[in-house]
Amino acid sequence: MKHLLIFDAFWDVKKRKEESFQSGDQILLFPLTSNLDLSTRLKERLEVLGCHVQVLATAALINSAAQRIRDRYIEFIATLPQKIKVGNKNLKEFFAIDEVASSWWFSLVAEKNTFKTDFFTRLSQFDAIVRIVESENINQIFLGCQSGKLKSALQLYCRDKGREILLKCLKIHRFSSLRKQIKESSWLSWSKHIFHLCFCAIVFFIKCLKIRRLVRRHPIKQVVDNHLIFITAFPYFDVSLAKQGVYQDKLFPYLQKELDNNQKSALWAVFYVQNETVSFDEALRYASSFIQNGYQIFLLEQTLTFSKQIWCLWQLFRHGWRFLRVRSALRQQHVWGNYNFFPILEDDWYKSFLGPEGYQALLFYVMFQEFFKRFSGQKILYCCEMHAWEKALIFAKQKLKKNAPLFAYQHATVSRMLLNYFNTFDEIREKKRYDLPQPNKIICNGPIPYDYLLACGWPKTCLVMGEAIRYQGLRVRNPIFNRQKRTILVVFSISDEESAAILRASYEAFKEQSSVEVWLKPHPFLEMDKVFDIVGLDKNDCPFFIKEDPIEELLKLVLVVIVGESSVSVEALSFGCEVVVVNVPEWINMSPLAGINGYMIKNVYSALELRQTVNDILAKPIGEEEILEEAQKIINRFFYFSKDLQGPKAFLNLLDNKYETME
């Protein structure tokens, strides 16, 4: 017989049933983990039984599947609302909130954010598995992994195949927490999301109370007509300056200085996002200090009275009931060829219409409406990442018929696998009721994101190339610093799942290599305890060092940077660092450098290859001119810098409709 054995790091190998295999059986191992020891030990034990064993290169297979199904998935989501009819209404109309907004656009499904959930990674894994099953004529599948989505999808696939393929689920290690067990459970469906929703609603209500108390004590001095309104996350500011009572936003520091120099008023409309550097209570104390020092900072949550929060809950339950009515019809639409992938997306559907994610989007819609009732400005600027809250902002502006132009600033690097940035031509150009909410202008910070959005179908009249404000430090070539040559830096993104995958690969590669010192640099909004929990590794037993220093200081000291999606991958090039992009089976490769070839960029597909590649880099001499010349070429593809070194001024000109200075 021919078997496919699928497993991750949580499969309990000691409880495997060896009687399931016989001498002469062919076994394909499909590891969903970078744990080399597990694959090696398993292969050796099965070969002792007389089985023919092959370990598949799953990182390459899964990332190849992701590339293959990417465009198809974007098209699937774009056309799905028209395929479901309830009476004479499509999905967008069926989930209408009022005459302007539809909660379809607030859903995780419509957003397609590959950071917020693992749907696309699981779909890519599932597609790769099905491809192997059918190309290799597999008779029996053994599954030992934590993912409830993958398990449910494979169960449905094998059930549809009848007696052709048998599926056996293997014992896994106990979940590290009850929360993790509930999250991966496929049988709790709506109830787990409602309980989670109620818990989050209570926590949010308490936070709103604290914010409203702060505002009553320290109201801001309102300017009748602000020159510019910034809408951004909080707290994301320079903490060292904040201790002196100075507010400097990390996303717009140069622009903020330019506004101050020109004595132009700015209002900061901010919403709280959990930050591992600054706690919620500390954030409120800083906000109080800033407001007392004259900064116009408006905390959006202060607009949410108890009655408004109840209204949002009522709307969510109303749309949740509607979702349950069409759930069966939706399930039938999630068919690609010979498999149905609804079990992989089902959790995102429930989160969107019966969970905290849907509730939060409705809160944003209400917050922005209340904000626009109180304030006006000549122009509005926000950071564009195509999130649900951005759509809520646009809908709120449309509903209140505000005329101030809305500028969406695409401020970071963009990967082709960040699907939230991508729509179809028809989806963008469609002019019907409840069509895609769009800003007046999208300011792209470089040629690559500009070309991506243009290729999607965004009209040129909506796009403009703008100064890479966040990356002004990359204008000047950095010298090759006096580096600690045996030190490498592992940089994590905001995603705990992706960060866990990179940590596991790095740990497998360097856990026994004492000659190399490994530094871990977390994203400001990343919970490192959660990352270690996902990996199943005790933080105290890890031989690596967690660094909280500014990234630009760390990049001066290392020669090699290991990274995933983080934009630090591009920044590192300007510091003369060689960048190693890790492809792992646990998570799809979302690096902005994926597909870009260069002397300074290396792609690896296993922990073994990672170790060898890093050691090769550390062993060779540093060629300063060659490195910096290539780095500048790559950086200029990602980021736009005006030639006259007046970037912030040029950016403000752009907001005043002087586009010729930027194109």
RAMO-V73115 format. One record per pair of residues at least 6 apart in sequence whose ideal C-beta (glycine too) atoms are under 6 Angstrom apart, sorted by sequence separation. I is the first residue (numbers start at 1). GAP is how many residues later the second one is. If there is no record, write none. Layout:
BEGIN
i=I gap=GAP
i=I gap=GAP
END
This chain:
BEGIN
i=47 gap=6
i=96 gap=6
i=97 gap=6
i=104 gap=6
i=114 gap=6
i=175 gap=6
i=291 gap=6
i=334 gap=6
i=351 gap=6
i=352 gap=6
i=444 gap=6
i=510 gap=6
i=522 gap=6
i=563 gap=6
i=583 gap=6
i=604 gap=6
i=46 gap=7
i=84 gap=7
i=95 gap=7
i=158 gap=7
i=241 gap=7
i=259 gap=7
i=290 gap=7
i=334 gap=7
i=414 gap=7
i=492 gap=7
i=532 gap=7
i=547 gap=7
i=572 gap=7
i=31 gap=8
i=82 gap=8
i=86 gap=8
i=95 gap=8
i=334 gap=8
i=510 gap=8
i=593 gap=8
i=642 gap=8
i=653 gap=8
i=654 gap=8
i=81 gap=9
i=95 gap=9
i=108 gap=9
i=158 gap=9
i=427 gap=9
i=604 gap=9
i=43 gap=10
i=81 gap=10
i=92 gap=10
i=182 gap=10
i=237 gap=10
i=238 gap=10
i=287 gap=10
i=453 gap=10
i=569 gap=10
i=581 gap=10
i=81 gap=11
i=237 gap=11
i=331 gap=11
i=561 gap=11
i=602 gap=11
i=650 gap=11
i=43 gap=12
i=92 gap=12
i=237 gap=12
i=581 gap=12
i=91 gap=13
i=154 gap=13
i=236 gap=14
i=450 gap=15
i=39 gap=16
i=490 gap=16
i=561 gap=16
i=551 gap=17
i=555 gap=17
i=560 gap=18
i=561 gap=18
i=562 gap=18
i=27 gap=19
i=442 gap=20
i=555 gap=20
i=442 gap=21
i=443 gap=21
i=444 gap=21
i=5 gap=22
i=446 gap=22
i=555 gap=22
i=569 gap=22
i=578 gap=22
i=579 gap=22
i=580 gap=22
i=581 gap=22
i=582 gap=22
i=583 gap=22
i=441 gap=23
i=443 gap=23
i=445 gap=23
i=1 gap=24
i=2 gap=24
i=3 gap=24
i=4 gap=24
i=5 gap=24
i=6 gap=24
i=8 gap=24
i=9 gap=24
i=27 gap=24
i=368 gap=24
i=372 gap=24
i=380 gap=24
i=384 gap=24
i=520 gap=24
i=569 gap=24
i=8 gap=25
i=364 gap=25
i=368 gap=25
i=379 gap=25
i=384 gap=25
i=565 gap=25
i=4 gap=26
i=9 gap=26
i=25 gap=26
i=26 gap=26
i=27 gap=26
i=28 gap=26
i=29 gap=26
i=30 gap=26
i=140 gap=26
i=141 gap=26
i=142 gap=26
i=143 gap=26
i=144 gap=26
i=146 gap=26
i=379 gap=26
i=380 gap=26
i=381 gap=26
i=383 gap=26
i=384 gap=26
i=518 gap=26
i=519 gap=26
i=520 gap=26
i=521 gap=26
i=565 gap=26
i=23 gap=27
i=31 gap=27
i=122 gap=27
i=126 gap=27
i=361 gap=27
i=365 gap=27
i=369 gap=27
i=377 gap=27
i=564 gap=27
i=573 gap=27
i=21 gap=28
i=28 gap=28
i=30 gap=28
i=122 gap=28
i=142 gap=28
i=144 gap=28
i=364 gap=28
i=368 gap=28
i=372 gap=28
i=381 gap=28
i=383 gap=28
i=429 gap=28
i=503 gap=28
i=519 gap=28
i=267 gap=29
i=268 gap=29
i=269 gap=29
i=271 gap=29
i=428 gap=29
i=494 gap=29
i=21 gap=30
i=323 gap=30
i=372 gap=30
i=428 gap=30
i=486 gap=30
i=487 gap=30
i=488 gap=30
i=489 gap=30
i=490 gap=30
i=491 gap=30
i=492 gap=30
i=493 gap=30
i=600 gap=30
i=269 gap=31
i=361 gap=31
i=365 gap=31
i=408 gap=31
i=492 gap=31
i=494 gap=31
i=500 gap=31
i=504 gap=31
i=599 gap=31
i=425 gap=32
i=494 gap=32
i=499 gap=32
i=503 gap=32
i=598 gap=32
i=320 gap=33
i=406 gap=33
i=423 gap=33
i=521 gap=33
i=580 gap=33
i=152 gap=34
i=319 gap=34
i=320 gap=34
i=386 gap=34
i=406 gap=34
i=407 gap=34
i=408 gap=34
i=409 gap=34
i=410 gap=34
i=411 gap=34
i=422 gap=34
i=492 gap=34
i=496 gap=34
i=500 gap=34
i=77 gap=35
i=386 gap=35
i=405 gap=35
i=410 gap=35
i=414 gap=35
i=496 gap=35
i=500 gap=35
i=148 gap=36
i=234 gap=36
i=407 gap=36
i=148 gap=37
i=227 gap=37
i=146 gap=38
i=148 gap=38
i=227 gap=38
i=228 gap=38
i=229 gap=38
i=230 gap=38
i=231 gap=38
i=232 gap=38
i=234 gap=38
i=414 gap=38
i=226 gap=39
i=410 gap=39
i=578 gap=39
i=233 gap=40
i=235 gap=40
i=226 gap=41
i=223 gap=42
i=316 gap=42
i=395 gap=42
i=235 gap=43
i=247 gap=43
i=316 gap=43
i=394 gap=43
i=242 gap=44
i=245 gap=44
i=391 gap=46
i=312 gap=47
i=315 gap=47
i=235 gap=48
i=245 gap=48
i=247 gap=48
i=312 gap=50
i=312 gap=51
i=576 gap=51
i=560 gap=54
i=506 gap=56
i=560 gap=57
i=574 gap=57
i=66 gap=58
i=69 gap=58
i=308 gap=58
i=573 gap=58
i=65 gap=59
i=411 gap=59
i=573 gap=61
i=574 gap=61
i=62 gap=62
i=65 gap=62
i=502 gap=62
i=62 gap=63
i=65 gap=63
i=303 gap=64
i=489 gap=65
i=62 gap=66
i=498 gap=66
i=61 gap=67
i=300 gap=67
i=303 gap=67
i=570 gap=68
i=489 gap=69
i=214 gap=70
i=218 gap=70
i=220 gap=71
i=300 gap=71
i=487 gap=71
i=493 gap=71
i=488 gap=72
i=489 gap=72
i=490 gap=72
i=491 gap=72
i=493 gap=72
i=218 gap=73
i=484 gap=73
i=493 gap=73
i=214 gap=74
i=218 gap=74
i=483 gap=74
i=485 gap=74
i=481 gap=75
i=491 gap=75
i=220 gap=76
i=483 gap=76
i=491 gap=77
i=505 gap=77
i=505 gap=79
i=502 gap=80
i=501 gap=83
i=501 gap=85
i=501 gap=86
i=215 gap=87
i=211 gap=88
i=498 gap=89
i=211 gap=90
i=212 gap=90
i=497 gap=90
i=211 gap=91
i=208 gap=93
i=208 gap=96
i=478 gap=96
i=480 gap=96
i=478 gap=97
i=509 gap=98
i=508 gap=99
i=474 gap=100
i=509 gap=101
i=269 gap=102
i=505 gap=102
i=509 gap=102
i=505 gap=105
i=32 gap=113
i=488 gap=126
i=251 gap=132
i=11 gap=133
i=4 gap=134
i=2 gap=136
i=10 gap=136
i=2 gap=137
i=3 gap=137
i=4 gap=137
i=5 gap=137
i=6 gap=137
i=7 gap=137
i=8 gap=137
i=1 gap=138
i=7 gap=138
i=480 gap=144
i=229 gap=148
i=415 gap=150
i=225 gap=151
i=226 gap=151
i=227 gap=151
i=228 gap=151
i=229 gap=151
i=230 gap=151
i=231 gap=151
i=477 gap=151
i=413 gap=154
i=412 gap=155
i=15 gap=156
i=200 gap=156
i=193 gap=157
i=413 gap=157
i=197 gap=158
i=12 gap=159
i=197 gap=159
i=12 gap=160
i=190 gap=160
i=194 gap=160
i=196 gap=160
i=11 gap=161
i=12 gap=161
i=193 gap=161
i=474 gap=161
i=10 gap=162
i=193 gap=162
i=197 gap=162
i=10 gap=163
i=190 gap=164
i=475 gap=166
i=471 gap=168
i=417 gap=171
i=468 gap=171
i=468 gap=172
i=417 gap=173
i=415 gap=175
i=465 gap=175
i=467 gap=175
i=472 gap=175
i=415 gap=177
i=413 gap=179
i=467 gap=180
i=157 gap=182
i=469 gap=182
i=467 gap=183
i=156 gap=184
i=467 gap=184
i=466 gap=185
i=156 gap=187
i=466 gap=188
i=448 gap=189
i=153 gap=190
i=447 gap=190
i=448 gap=190
i=152 gap=191
i=153 gap=191
i=446 gap=192
i=446 gap=193
i=149 gap=194
i=445 gap=194
i=446 gap=194
i=149 gap=195
i=464 gap=195
i=466 gap=196
i=465 gap=197
i=464 gap=198
i=465 gap=198
i=130 gap=209
i=255 gap=214
i=254 gap=215
i=103 gap=216
i=123 gap=218
i=254 gap=218
i=123 gap=221
i=122 gap=222
i=95 gap=224
i=119 gap=225
i=413 gap=225
i=119 gap=226
i=119 gap=229
i=117 gap=231
i=109 gap=239
i=108 gap=240
i=84 gap=242
i=108 gap=243
i=109 gap=243
i=108 gap=244
i=84 gap=245
i=107 gap=245
i=277 gap=247
i=108 gap=249
i=275 gap=249
i=83 gap=250
i=275 gap=250
i=106 gap=255
i=379 gap=276
i=111 gap=277
i=106 gap=282
i=105 gap=286
i=101 gap=294
i=100 gap=295
i=100 gap=298
i=100 gap=299
i=114 gap=303
i=114 gap=304
i=114 gap=305
i=112 gap=307
i=113 gap=307
i=112 gap=308
i=111 gap=309
i=102 gap=332
i=92 gap=342
i=78 gap=346
i=74 gap=348
i=75 gap=349
i=78 gap=349
i=176 gap=357
i=118 gap=379
i=115 gap=380
i=258 gap=390
i=258 gap=391
i=255 gap=393
i=254 gap=394
i=255 gap=396
i=124 gap=464
i=121 gap=466
i=121 gap=467
i=34 gap=470
i=34 gap=471
i=36 gap=472
i=34 gap=474
i=63 gap=520
i=66 gap=522
i=62 gap=523
i=59 gap=524
i=59 gap=525
i=63 gap=525
i=59 gap=526
i=63 gap=526
i=58 gap=527
i=60 gap=545
i=59 gap=546
i=34 gap=550
i=32 gap=553
i=36 gap=571
i=34 gap=573
END
